[in-house]
Amino acid sequence: MRDLHNFPRVSLAHLPTPLEDAPRLSAALGGPRILIKRDDLTGLALGGNKVRKLELLLADALAQGADTVLTTGAVDSNHCRVTAAAAARLGLRCVLVLAARHEAPPLQGNLLLDRLFGAEVHLFPAPVPTAGNNRLLELTAAVRARGGKPYMFPAGGSTALGVLGYALTVEELLGQLAARHLTADYLVVASGTGGTHAGLLLGTTLFSPSFTTLAVNVIEADNVALSERTRAVYTEGAALLGLPENSARPAFTVRAGYVGGGYGVLSPGGAEAIRLLARTEGILLDPVYTGKAMAGLIDLVRTGELAADKTVIFLHTGGAPALFTQADTLAQQAALVSH
Ligand SMILES: *Cc1c(COP(=O)(O)O)cnc(C)c1O
Protein backbone atom coordinates (compact mmCIF):
# COMPACT_ATOMS: atom_id res chain seq x y z
CA MET A 1 0.00 0.00 0.00
CA ARG A 2 1.26 3.51 -0.80
CA ASP A 3 1.57 6.05 1.98
CA LEU A 4 -0.90 8.89 1.43
CA HIS A 5 1.71 11.36 2.68
CA ASN A 6 4.25 10.38 0.03
CA PHE A 7 2.27 11.69 -2.96
CA PRO A 8 4.01 14.87 -4.19
CA ARG A 9 2.13 18.08 -3.49
CA VAL A 10 2.75 21.71 -4.41
CA SER A 11 2.02 24.00 -1.51
CA LEU A 12 -0.96 26.18 -2.50
CA ALA A 13 -3.32 26.00 0.49
CA HIS A 14 -3.04 27.50 3.96
CA LEU A 15 -3.33 24.40 6.12
CA PRO A 16 -4.70 23.38 8.50
CA THR A 17 -7.85 25.39 7.88
CA PRO A 18 -9.60 26.53 11.07
CA LEU A 19 -12.22 24.41 12.83
CA GLU A 20 -14.59 26.89 14.43
CA ASP A 21 -17.54 26.62 16.78
CA ALA A 22 -20.84 28.05 15.54
CA PRO A 23 -22.68 28.56 18.86
CA ARG A 24 -25.12 31.22 17.64
CA LEU A 25 -26.13 29.03 14.71
CA SER A 26 -26.66 26.05 17.06
CA ALA A 27 -28.75 28.23 19.37
CA ALA A 28 -30.83 29.64 16.52
CA LEU A 29 -31.67 26.09 15.41
CA GLY A 30 -32.09 24.74 18.95
CA GLY A 31 -29.96 21.94 17.63
CA PRO A 32 -26.70 20.05 17.93
CA ARG A 33 -23.27 21.46 18.56
CA ILE A 34 -22.09 22.68 15.16
CA LEU A 35 -18.47 23.09 14.14
CA ILE A 36 -17.48 24.63 10.82
CA LYS A 37 -14.37 23.38 9.05
CA ARG A 38 -13.31 26.48 7.16
CA ASP A 39 -12.12 25.17 3.80
CA ASP A 40 -13.48 28.40 2.39
CA LEU A 41 -10.24 29.74 3.90
CA THR A 42 -7.75 27.55 2.02
CA GLY A 43 -6.19 30.83 1.00
CA LEU A 44 -5.45 30.75 -2.71
CA ALA A 45 -7.50 33.33 -4.66
CA LEU A 46 -10.59 33.28 -2.39
CA GLY A 47 -10.06 29.66 -1.40
CA GLY A 48 -12.48 26.74 -1.37
CA ASN A 49 -12.24 22.96 -1.53
CA LYS A 50 -10.62 22.72 -4.95
CA VAL A 51 -7.27 24.04 -3.71
CA ARG A 52 -6.54 20.80 -1.82
CA LYS A 53 -7.08 18.76 -4.98
CA LEU A 54 -4.88 21.10 -7.03
CA GLU A 55 -1.94 20.56 -4.66
CA LEU A 56 -1.75 16.96 -5.89
CA LEU A 57 -2.86 17.48 -9.50
CA LEU A 58 -0.45 20.31 -10.23
CA ALA A 59 2.46 18.50 -8.56
CA ASP A 60 1.76 15.73 -11.07
CA ALA A 61 1.51 18.26 -13.92
CA LEU A 62 4.91 19.74 -13.01
CA ALA A 63 6.46 16.26 -12.64
CA GLN A 64 5.27 15.48 -16.18
CA GLY A 65 6.79 18.68 -17.53
CA ALA A 66 3.45 20.26 -18.46
CA ASP A 67 3.35 23.86 -19.64
CA THR A 68 -0.44 24.17 -20.01
CA VAL A 69 -3.26 23.00 -17.72
CA LEU A 70 -6.76 22.48 -19.11
CA THR A 71 -9.96 21.91 -17.21
CA THR A 72 -13.69 22.50 -17.36
CA GLY A 73 -16.71 23.48 -15.29
CA ALA A 74 -19.73 25.72 -15.20
CA VAL A 75 -19.24 29.38 -16.08
CA ASP A 76 -19.22 30.19 -12.37
CA SER A 77 -16.89 27.31 -11.46
CA ASN A 78 -14.87 27.79 -8.29
CA HIS A 79 -12.62 24.96 -9.45
CA CYS A 80 -11.75 26.80 -12.67
CA ARG A 81 -11.08 30.05 -10.80
CA VAL A 82 -8.53 28.48 -8.43
CA THR A 83 -6.98 26.48 -11.29
CA ALA A 84 -6.44 29.75 -13.18
CA ALA A 85 -4.87 31.34 -10.10
CA ALA A 86 -2.63 28.36 -9.35
CA ALA A 87 -1.51 28.22 -12.99
CA ALA A 88 -0.56 31.90 -12.84
CA ARG A 89 1.39 31.27 -9.66
CA LEU A 90 3.26 28.29 -11.13
CA GLY A 91 3.93 29.95 -14.49
CA LEU A 92 1.68 27.59 -16.47
CA ARG A 93 -0.80 28.49 -19.19
CA CYS A 94 -4.42 27.79 -18.30
CA VAL A 95 -7.21 26.86 -20.72
CA LEU A 96 -10.78 26.70 -19.39
CA VAL A 97 -13.91 25.30 -21.07
CA LEU A 98 -16.87 26.86 -19.30
CA ALA A 99 -20.48 25.74 -19.74
CA ALA A 100 -22.75 28.79 -19.74
CA ARG A 101 -26.54 28.99 -19.81
CA HIS A 102 -26.46 32.32 -21.59
CA GLU A 103 -24.48 33.32 -24.64
CA ALA A 104 -22.86 36.35 -23.05
CA PRO A 105 -22.63 35.74 -19.31
CA PRO A 106 -21.82 38.87 -17.29
CA LEU A 107 -18.18 39.44 -16.42
CA GLN A 108 -18.73 38.91 -12.70
CA GLY A 109 -17.82 36.46 -9.94
CA ASN A 110 -15.56 33.58 -10.95
CA LEU A 111 -15.62 34.40 -14.68
CA LEU A 112 -14.24 37.86 -13.94
CA LEU A 113 -11.49 36.27 -11.85
CA ASP A 114 -10.65 33.66 -14.53
CA ARG A 115 -10.03 36.53 -16.94
CA LEU A 116 -8.06 38.45 -14.34
CA PHE A 117 -5.73 35.46 -13.82
CA GLY A 118 -5.12 35.40 -17.55
CA ALA A 119 -6.83 32.11 -18.39
CA GLU A 120 -7.80 31.36 -22.01
CA VAL A 121 -11.57 31.02 -21.72
CA HIS A 122 -13.78 28.98 -24.10
CA LEU A 123 -17.48 29.41 -23.43
CA PHE A 124 -19.69 26.45 -24.21
CA PRO A 125 -23.51 26.71 -24.32
CA ALA A 126 -24.91 24.16 -21.81
CA PRO A 127 -26.49 24.10 -18.39
CA VAL A 128 -24.32 21.36 -16.85
CA PRO A 129 -20.70 21.68 -15.72
CA THR A 130 -19.41 18.52 -17.40
CA ALA A 131 -20.88 19.29 -20.84
CA GLY A 132 -17.61 20.65 -22.24
CA ASN A 133 -15.61 17.41 -21.96
CA ASN A 134 -15.28 16.80 -25.71
CA ARG A 135 -14.23 20.40 -26.33
CA LEU A 136 -11.65 19.94 -23.58
CA LEU A 137 -10.18 16.91 -25.37
CA GLU A 138 -10.00 18.85 -28.66
CA LEU A 139 -8.22 21.76 -27.00
CA THR A 140 -5.82 19.36 -25.28
CA ALA A 141 -4.98 17.81 -28.65
CA ALA A 142 -4.48 21.31 -30.09
CA VAL A 143 -1.94 22.20 -27.38
CA ARG A 144 -0.05 18.99 -28.18
CA ALA A 145 -0.21 19.69 -31.91
CA ARG A 146 1.51 23.04 -31.50
CA GLY A 147 4.32 21.43 -29.48
CA GLY A 148 3.01 22.25 -25.99
CA LYS A 149 2.75 19.87 -23.05
CA PRO A 150 -0.86 19.74 -21.86
CA TYR A 151 -2.10 18.42 -18.52
CA MET A 152 -5.86 17.99 -18.43
CA PHE A 153 -8.22 17.18 -15.60
CA PRO A 154 -12.03 16.95 -15.45
CA ALA A 155 -14.61 19.16 -13.72
CA GLY A 156 -13.95 19.61 -10.02
CA GLY A 157 -10.46 18.12 -10.31
CA SER A 158 -12.14 14.91 -9.20
CA THR A 159 -9.60 12.33 -10.30
CA ALA A 160 -8.24 9.51 -8.16
CA LEU A 161 -5.18 11.66 -7.47
CA GLY A 162 -7.02 14.94 -6.83
CA VAL A 163 -9.41 13.55 -4.27
CA LEU A 164 -6.59 12.24 -2.07
CA GLY A 165 -6.47 15.84 -0.83
CA TYR A 166 -9.72 15.10 1.00
CA ALA A 167 -8.45 11.84 2.46
CA LEU A 168 -5.75 13.97 4.08
CA THR A 169 -8.41 16.36 5.35
CA VAL A 170 -9.92 13.59 7.48
CA GLU A 171 -6.56 13.16 9.22
CA GLU A 172 -6.27 16.94 9.66
CA LEU A 173 -9.75 17.10 11.19
CA LEU A 174 -9.11 14.20 13.55
CA GLY A 175 -6.00 15.97 14.84
CA GLN A 176 -8.00 19.16 15.46
CA LEU A 177 -10.80 17.29 17.22
CA ALA A 178 -8.36 15.33 19.40
CA ALA A 179 -6.53 18.53 20.40
CA ARG A 180 -9.85 19.87 21.70
CA HIS A 181 -10.94 16.56 23.25
CA LEU A 182 -13.95 16.44 20.96
CA THR A 183 -15.56 13.69 18.96
CA ALA A 184 -18.02 14.38 16.16
CA ASP A 185 -21.00 12.31 15.03
CA TYR A 186 -21.61 13.70 11.54
CA LEU A 187 -19.87 15.65 8.81
CA VAL A 188 -22.10 17.45 6.30
CA VAL A 189 -20.70 18.48 2.90
CA ALA A 190 -22.00 19.71 -0.45
CA SER A 191 -21.44 17.23 -3.26
CA GLY A 192 -21.18 18.24 -6.93
CA THR A 193 -18.84 16.00 -8.87
CA GLY A 194 -18.61 13.67 -5.86
CA GLY A 195 -14.83 14.00 -5.57
CA THR A 196 -14.72 15.70 -2.20
CA HIS A 197 -17.11 13.11 -0.79
CA ALA A 198 -15.11 10.25 -2.31
CA GLY A 199 -11.90 11.66 -0.82
CA LEU A 200 -13.51 11.96 2.60
CA LEU A 201 -14.62 8.33 2.32
CA LEU A 202 -11.08 7.24 1.42
CA GLY A 203 -9.98 9.12 4.55
CA THR A 204 -12.67 7.28 6.48
CA THR A 205 -11.26 3.92 5.33
CA LEU A 206 -7.73 4.98 6.28
CA PHE A 207 -8.35 6.81 9.57
CA SER A 208 -11.67 5.45 10.93
CA PRO A 209 -13.15 8.72 12.24
CA SER A 210 -16.10 8.63 14.64
CA PHE A 211 -18.26 10.67 12.28
CA THR A 212 -20.50 9.61 9.42
CA THR A 213 -20.25 11.75 6.28
CA LEU A 214 -23.54 13.03 4.85
CA ALA A 215 -23.15 14.43 1.34
CA VAL A 216 -25.85 16.81 0.10
CA ASN A 217 -26.56 16.50 -3.62
CA VAL A 218 -26.50 20.00 -5.18
CA ILE A 219 -26.60 18.77 -8.78
CA GLU A 220 -29.74 16.71 -9.27
CA ALA A 221 -33.01 15.76 -7.62
CA ASP A 222 -32.05 12.09 -7.47
CA ASN A 223 -28.86 10.40 -6.39
CA VAL A 224 -28.35 7.77 -9.09
CA ALA A 225 -25.70 9.52 -11.19
CA LEU A 226 -23.93 11.24 -8.29
CA SER A 227 -23.69 8.04 -6.22
CA GLU A 228 -22.29 6.26 -9.26
CA ARG A 229 -19.66 8.95 -9.86
CA THR A 230 -18.70 9.03 -6.18
CA ARG A 231 -18.32 5.26 -6.07
CA ALA A 232 -16.21 5.27 -9.25
CA VAL A 233 -13.80 7.93 -7.96
CA TYR A 234 -13.60 6.16 -4.60
CA THR A 235 -12.68 2.89 -6.31
CA GLU A 236 -10.04 4.57 -8.49
CA GLY A 237 -8.59 6.34 -5.45
CA ALA A 238 -8.49 3.07 -3.50
CA ALA A 239 -6.62 1.44 -6.39
CA LEU A 240 -4.14 4.33 -6.59
CA LEU A 241 -3.45 3.96 -2.86
CA GLY A 242 -3.22 0.20 -3.21
CA LEU A 243 -5.84 -0.40 -0.52
CA PRO A 244 -6.40 -4.12 0.03
CA GLU A 245 -9.25 -5.37 -2.16
CA ASN A 246 -11.09 -6.68 0.88
CA SER A 247 -10.91 -3.41 2.87
CA ALA A 248 -14.42 -2.43 3.88
CA ARG A 249 -15.84 0.48 1.92
CA PRO A 250 -17.63 2.98 4.17
CA ALA A 251 -21.34 3.59 3.68
CA PHE A 252 -22.12 6.13 0.94
CA THR A 253 -24.71 8.55 2.22
CA VAL A 254 -25.92 11.05 -0.36
CA ARG A 255 -28.97 13.15 0.49
CA ALA A 256 -31.23 14.47 -2.23
CA GLY A 257 -34.05 16.98 -1.95
CA TYR A 258 -32.08 20.20 -1.58
CA VAL A 259 -31.17 21.12 -5.18
CA GLY A 260 -34.38 23.14 -5.62
CA GLY A 261 -34.86 24.35 -9.20
CA GLY A 262 -31.59 22.78 -10.36
CA TYR A 263 -27.82 23.08 -10.25
CA GLY A 264 -26.77 26.67 -9.70
CA VAL A 265 -30.30 27.98 -9.14
CA LEU A 266 -30.77 29.55 -5.71
CA SER A 267 -33.38 27.67 -3.65
CA PRO A 268 -35.58 29.11 -0.88
CA GLY A 269 -33.81 26.85 1.65
CA GLY A 270 -30.45 28.00 0.32
CA ALA A 271 -31.44 31.66 0.64
CA GLU A 272 -32.59 31.07 4.22
CA ALA A 273 -29.32 29.30 5.08
CA ILE A 274 -27.15 32.03 3.52
CA ARG A 275 -28.99 34.69 5.48
CA LEU A 276 -28.94 32.72 8.75
CA LEU A 277 -25.18 32.05 8.63
CA ALA A 278 -24.48 35.67 7.75
CA ARG A 279 -26.57 36.95 10.65
CA THR A 280 -25.61 34.40 13.33
CA GLU A 281 -21.93 33.79 12.57
CA GLY A 282 -20.81 36.46 10.08
CA ILE A 283 -19.94 33.65 7.64
CA LEU A 284 -20.60 33.73 3.88
CA LEU A 285 -22.20 30.73 2.20
CA ASP A 286 -22.95 30.56 -1.53
CA PRO A 287 -26.05 29.98 -3.68
CA VAL A 288 -24.73 26.97 -5.66
CA TYR A 289 -23.15 24.65 -3.09
CA THR A 290 -22.78 25.56 0.58
CA GLY A 291 -26.14 27.36 0.93
CA LYS A 292 -27.91 24.19 -0.22
CA ALA A 293 -25.72 21.91 1.91
CA MET A 294 -26.49 24.06 4.94
CA ALA A 295 -30.19 23.97 4.01
CA GLY A 296 -29.84 20.19 4.21
CA LEU A 297 -28.18 20.41 7.62
CA ILE A 298 -30.91 22.74 8.89
CA ASP A 299 -33.61 20.41 7.59
CA LEU A 300 -32.01 17.36 9.24
CA VAL A 301 -31.89 19.28 12.53
CA ARG A 302 -35.57 20.15 12.18
CA THR A 303 -36.57 16.57 11.42
CA GLY A 304 -34.59 15.39 14.46
CA GLU A 305 -32.07 13.30 12.54
CA LEU A 306 -29.26 15.56 13.75
CA ALA A 307 -30.32 15.55 17.41
CA ALA A 308 -29.43 18.19 20.00
CA ASP A 309 -27.00 15.88 21.85
CA LYS A 310 -24.88 15.33 18.73
CA THR A 311 -21.86 17.14 17.34
CA VAL A 312 -21.98 18.01 13.65
CA ILE A 313 -19.17 19.31 11.47
CA PHE A 314 -20.14 21.40 8.45
CA LEU A 315 -17.39 21.30 5.85
CA HIS A 316 -17.46 24.79 4.35
CA THR A 317 -16.21 24.30 0.80
CA GLY A 318 -16.17 27.98 -0.27
CA GLY A 319 -17.91 29.52 -3.28
CA ALA A 320 -18.64 33.08 -2.15
CA PRO A 321 -17.89 34.72 -5.55
CA ALA A 322 -21.25 33.38 -6.81
CA LEU A 323 -23.04 35.61 -4.27
CA PHE A 324 -22.27 38.50 -6.59
CA THR A 325 -23.41 36.85 -9.82
CA GLN A 326 -26.74 36.09 -8.14
CA ALA A 327 -27.08 39.31 -6.18
CA ASP A 328 -30.58 40.22 -7.39
CA THR A 329 -32.10 36.79 -6.77
CA LEU A 330 -30.46 36.59 -3.37
CA ALA A 331 -31.61 40.05 -2.33
CA GLN A 332 -35.16 39.10 -3.29
CA GLN A 333 -35.32 35.56 -1.88
CA ALA A 334 -33.53 36.38 1.37
CA ALA A 335 -35.56 39.62 1.76
CA LEU A 336 -32.38 41.61 2.29
CA VAL A 337 -33.59 45.09 1.54
CA SER A 338 -36.62 45.14 3.83
CA HIS A 339 -34.51 44.41 6.95
C1 LIG B 1 -16.91 22.12 -6.30
C2 LIG B 1 -17.55 22.56 -5.06
C3 LIG B 1 -18.18 21.65 -4.20
C4 LIG B 1 -18.36 20.20 -4.54
O1 LIG B 1 -17.16 19.48 -4.58
P1 LIG B 1 -17.10 18.17 -5.48
O2 LIG B 1 -15.78 17.59 -5.16
O3 LIG B 1 -17.20 18.61 -6.90
O4 LIG B 1 -18.24 17.30 -5.11
C5 LIG B 1 -18.72 22.12 -3.03
N1 LIG B 1 -18.65 23.42 -2.71
C6 LIG B 1 -18.07 24.32 -3.50
C7 LIG B 1 -18.08 25.75 -3.07
C8 LIG B 1 -17.48 23.93 -4.70
O5 LIG B 1 -16.91 24.84 -5.49
The ligand as an ORCA input file, in Angstrom:
! r2SCAN-3c Opt
* xyz 0 1
  C     -16.910     22.123     -6.302
  C     -17.545     22.559     -5.057
  C     -18.179     21.647     -4.199
  C     -18.362     20.195     -4.539
  O     -17.157     19.476     -4.579
  P     -17.095     18.170     -5.484
  O     -15.776     17.594     -5.161
  O     -17.201     18.611     -6.904
  O     -18.241     17.302     -5.109
  C     -18.722     22.115     -3.032
  N     -18.651     23.417     -2.712
  C     -18.071     24.324     -3.496
  C     -18.085     25.750     -3.074
  C     -17.479     23.933     -4.699
  O     -16.906     24.842     -5.491
*
